[in-house]
Amino acid sequence: MSTLTARAIRTARLDLLPLRVEHAEEMAAVLSDPALHTFIGGSPDTPQALRSRYRRMTAGSPDPAVSWLNWVIRLRAEDCLTGTVQATVGPSGHGSLAEIAWVVGTPWQGRGIATEAARGLVDWLGQQPVQDVIAHIHPDHQASTAVATAAGLLPTDAWHEGELRWLRRQE
């Protein structure tokens, strides 16, 4: 499998822009609500910590068989960043597998942004050499369950660190 590179993805209202270190300042404010960590643990990063993390993420995976793909979500109508989507793509037993995740800042939640961004990401992955798309979702996180469902993922019987694995097998 060749290494994938994040490319800009455009949806009806959003631009998914490849992550850059320069996004850290605005994203620190977007992701500053401690409630965003209810299901994933941890606490909000400072702009400096986020800059450091983004530097590592944009440098890419140390494993040449794995692609780290990260985007910020830009809401065009408001010309602001609202969250992130990501995919880690690597080999699996029957081709390649993309593990995806999303987060939208509290002020923009409830507006369908996570759903639209996740659909855009899954559609883009469908055009890549990716056979399966998975997400791990806490069983009590109803909003993420709705996003996964809207993006075409189905719950499985598999659990990973207290989260249920959701799967979409690409055509």
TORVEXVO-58358 format. One line per field, with one value per residue (C-alpha): residue number from 1; chain; z, x, y. Coordinates in pm, whole numbers. Example, Ala and Ser with C-alpha at 12.3 -4.5 7.8 and 13.67 -1.06 7.14 Angstrom:
k <- c(1 / 2)
c <- c(A / A)
z <- c(780 / 714)
x <- c(1230 / 1367)
y <- c(-450 / -106)
# end
This chain:
k <- c(1 / 2 / 3 / 4 / 5 / 6 / 7 / 8 / 9 / 10 / 11 / 12 / 13 / 14 / 15 / 16 / 17 / 18 / 19 / 20 / 21 / 22 / 23 / 24 / 25 / 26 / 27 / 28 / 29 / 30 / 31 / 32 / 33 / 34 / 35 / 36 / 37 / 38 / 39 / 40 / 41 / 42 / 43 / 44 / 45 / 46 / 47 / 48 / 49 / 50 / 51 / 52 / 53 / 54 / 55 / 56 / 57 / 58 / 59 / 60 / 61 / 62 / 63 / 64 / 65 / 66 / 67 / 68 / 69 / 70 / 71 / 72 / 73 / 74 / 75 / 76 / 77 / 78 / 79 / 80 / 81 / 82 / 83 / 84 / 85 / 86 / 87 / 88 / 89 / 90 / 91 / 92 / 93 / 94 / 95 / 96 / 97 / 98 / 99 / 100 / 101 / 102 / 103 / 104 / 105 / 106 / 107 / 108 / 109 / 110 / 111 / 112 / 113 / 114 / 115 / 116 / 117 / 118 / 119 / 120 / 121 / 122 / 123 / 124 / 125 / 126 / 127 / 128 / 129 / 130 / 131 / 132 / 133 / 134 / 135 / 136 / 137 / 138 / 139 / 140 / 141 / 142 / 143 / 144 / 145 / 146 / 147 / 148 / 149 / 150 / 151 / 152 / 153 / 154 / 155 / 156 / 157 / 158 / 159 / 160 / 161 / 162 / 163 / 164 / 165 / 166 / 167 / 168 / 169 / 170 / 171)
c <- c(A / A / A / A / A / A / A / A / A / A / A / A / A / A / A / A / A / A / A / A / A / A / A / A / A / A / A / A / A / A / A / A / A / A / A / A / A / A / A / A / A / A / A / A / A / A / A / A / A / A / A / A / A / A / A / A / A / A / A / A / A / A / A / A / A / A / A / A / A / A / A / A / A / A / A / A / A / A / A / A / A / A / A / A / A / A / A / A / A / A / A / A / A / A / A / A / A / A / A / A / A / A / A / A / A / A / A / A / A / A / A / A / A / A / A / A / A / A / A / A / A / A / A / A / A / A / A / A / A / A / A / A / A / A / A / A / A / A / A / A / A / A / A / A / A / A / A / A / A / A / A / A / A / A / A / A / A / A / A / A / A / A / A / A / A / A / A / A / A / A / A)
z <- c(0 / -87 / 167 / 141 / 181 / 313 / 41 / 79 / 81 / 3 / 119 / 92 / 383 / 486 / 378 / 532 / 518 / 573 / 923 / 961 / 1272 / 1216 / 1296 / 1661 / 1798 / 1657 / 1728 / 2093 / 2134 / 1934 / 2152 / 2486 / 2645 / 2900 / 2820 / 2488 / 2692 / 2871 / 2666 / 2554 / 2874 / 2917 / 2913 / 2658 / 2522 / 2547 / 2215 / 2278 / 2352 / 2050 / 1830 / 1949 / 1889 / 1543 / 1462 / 1542 / 1355 / 1040 / 1039 / 968 / 1102 / 1180 / 1020 / 639 / 598 / 799 / 689 / 944 / 777 / 968 / 870 / 1036 / 963 / 827 / 818 / 505 / 597 / 921 / 794 / 1107 / 1217 / 1406 / 1470 / 1323 / 1143 / 1112 / 957 / 1033 / 732 / 741 / 626 / 757 / 697 / 377 / 229 / 410 / 703 / 797 / 1160 / 1174 / 1443 / 1464 / 1713 / 1679 / 1921 / 2160 / 2003 / 1668 / 1793 / 1698 / 1350 / 1152 / 1109 / 1246 / 1031 / 716 / 785 / 863 / 547 / 343 / 493 / 440 / 81 / 18 / 172 / -64 / -352 / -196 / -170 / 160 / 216 / 565 / 767 / 1144 / 1437 / 1809 / 1996 / 2366 / 2410 / 2591 / 2328 / 2141 / 1920 / 1786 / 1738 / 1520 / 1322 / 1262 / 1148 / 910 / 766 / 685 / 965 / 1147 / 1504 / 1541 / 1837 / 1886 / 2176 / 2214 / 2543 / 2647 / 2309 / 2050 / 1705 / 1416 / 1060 / 701 / 441 / 128 / -206)
x <- c(0 / 133 / 129 / -175 / -163 / -444 / -596 / -856 / -1210 / -1508 / -1863 / -2180 / -2087 / -1740 / -1379 / -1174 / -825 / -508 / -382 / -97 / 95 / -36 / -390 / -295 / -382 / -736 / -793 / -689 / -983 / -1218 / -1127 / -1106 / -1425 / -1337 / -1673 / -1520 / -1309 / -1599 / -1571 / -1207 / -1039 / -769 / -812 / -787 / -439 / -279 / -190 / 177 / 96 / -133 / 137 / 379 / 123 / 40 / 412 / 437 / 118 / 214 / 558 / 374 / 380 / 718 / 581 / 605 / 307 / 81 / -58 / -166 / -428 / -558 / -787 / -935 / -1301 / -1366 / -1725 / -1724 / -2026 / -1859 / -1499 / -1384 / -1245 / -1493 / -1320 / -1114 / -1146 / -871 / -793 / -509 / -469 / -264 / -256 / -503 / -562 / -755 / -622 / -611 / -802 / -882 / -955 / -1142 / -1236 / -1395 / -1448 / -1645 / -1613 / -1903 / -2031 / -2083 / -2236 / -2591 / -2561 / -2470 / -2107 / -1959 / -2196 / -2114 / -1741 / -1744 / -1946 / -1703 / -1408 / -1565 / -1657 / -1298 / -1162 / -1393 / -1189 / -864 / -729 / -912 / -1127 / -1261 / -1339 / -1374 / -1445 / -1438 / -1724 / -1808 / -2146 / -2293 / -2185 / -2514 / -2394 / -2099 / -2325 / -2550 / -2250 / -2115 / -2458 / -2498 / -2151 / -2257 / -2077 / -2252 / -2189 / -2001 / -1965 / -1600 / -1486 / -1163 / -1071 / -1435 / -1551 / -1761 / -1609 / -1815 / -1738 / -1806 / -1678 / -1600 / -1733)
y <- c(0 / 342 / 623 / 849 / 1225 / 1443 / 1658 / 1932 / 1795 / 2017 / 1941 / 2147 / 2380 / 2275 / 2270 / 1992 / 2140 / 1938 / 2008 / 2258 / 2359 / 2713 / 2592 / 2530 / 2875 / 2883 / 2513 / 2552 / 2791 / 2562 / 2262 / 2448 / 2311 / 2040 / 1872 / 1759 / 1517 / 1347 / 1027 / 1039 / 1153 / 1414 / 1788 / 2070 / 2144 / 2485 / 2647 / 2556 / 2189 / 2171 / 2323 / 2055 / 1780 / 1916 / 1926 / 1552 / 1471 / 1660 / 1495 / 1170 / 820 / 665 / 346 / 382 / 145 / 378 / 715 / 976 / 1195 / 1496 / 1781 / 2086 / 2158 / 2506 / 2631 / 2848 / 3066 / 3177 / 3158 / 2977 / 2645 / 2428 / 2094 / 1812 / 1481 / 1225 / 889 / 652 / 423 / 107 / -252 / -507 / -875 / -811 / -488 / -158 / -17 / 343 / 423 / 754 / 1004 / 1346 / 1626 / 1949 / 2238 / 2291 / 2617 / 2440 / 2116 / 2024 / 2178 / 1865 / 1968 / 1644 / 1440 / 1635 / 1621 / 1247 / 1175 / 1382 / 1195 / 850 / 942 / 1054 / 733 / 542 / 684 / 564 / 209 / 151 / -158 / -93 / 218 / 183 / 412 / 336 / 500 / 507 / 333 / 635 / 889 / 928 / 1215 / 1013 / 711 / 927 / 1058 / 707 / 587 / 882 / 811 / 456 / 273 / -11 / -130 / -459 / -693 / -592 / -376 / -180 / -13 / 29 / 154 / -26 / -76 / 55 / -61 / 32 / -209 / -9 / -134)
# end
